[in-house]
Amino acid sequence: MNKTFNSSMTQTGSGPVRGQDEIQPSQDLVEYLKEYARAKPDVAALWCFGIGFVIGWKLKPW
């Protein structure tokens, strides 16, 4: 049964594709953020400052 299922998936092409078309959300997110930072560096810098400020405020190192 498993052999038939696999052979039908390869013949029709409806099965999961491995390799270049594999979904990688973390790498996609990093690439998107890099592109956004190149397009709008001022907004990206403000976001980094704001996130750092909130984290620093919550940690209160002093």
CORTA-V219214 format. One record per residue. N is the residue number from 0. RES is the residue in three letters. SS is DSSP state (H for helix, E for strand, L for the rest). BURIAL is I if it has 16 or more other C-alpha atoms within 10 Angstrom, else O. Layout:
((N:RES:SS:BURIAL) (N:RES:SS:BURIAL))
//
This chain:
((0:MET:L:O) (1:ASN:H:O) (2:LYS:H:O) (3:THR:H:O) (4:PHE:H:O) (5:ASN:H:O) (6:SER:H:O) (7:SER:H:O) (8:MET:H:O) (9:THR:H:O) (10:GLN:H:O) (11:THR:H:O) (12:GLY:L:O) (13:SER:L:O) (14:GLY:L:O) (15:PRO:L:O) (16:VAL:L:O) (17:ARG:L:O) (18:GLY:L:O) (19:GLN:L:O) (20:ASP:L:O) (21:GLU:L:O) (22:ILE:L:O) (23:GLN:L:O) (24:PRO:H:O) (25:SER:H:O) (26:GLN:H:O) (27:ASP:H:O) (28:LEU:H:O) (29:VAL:H:O) (30:GLU:H:O) (31:TYR:H:O) (32:LEU:H:O) (33:LYS:H:O) (34:GLU:H:O) (35:TYR:H:O) (36:ALA:H:O) (37:ARG:H:O) (38:ALA:H:O) (39:LYS:L:O) (40:PRO:H:O) (41:ASP:H:O) (42:VAL:H:O) (43:ALA:H:I) (44:ALA:H:O) (45:LEU:H:O) (46:TRP:H:O) (47:CYS:H:O) (48:PHE:H:O) (49:GLY:H:O) (50:ILE:H:O) (51:GLY:H:O) (52:PHE:H:O) (53:VAL:H:O) (54:ILE:H:O) (55:GLY:H:O) (56:TRP:H:O) (57:LYS:H:O) (58:LEU:H:O) (59:LYS:L:O) (60:PRO:L:O) (61:TRP:L:O))
//
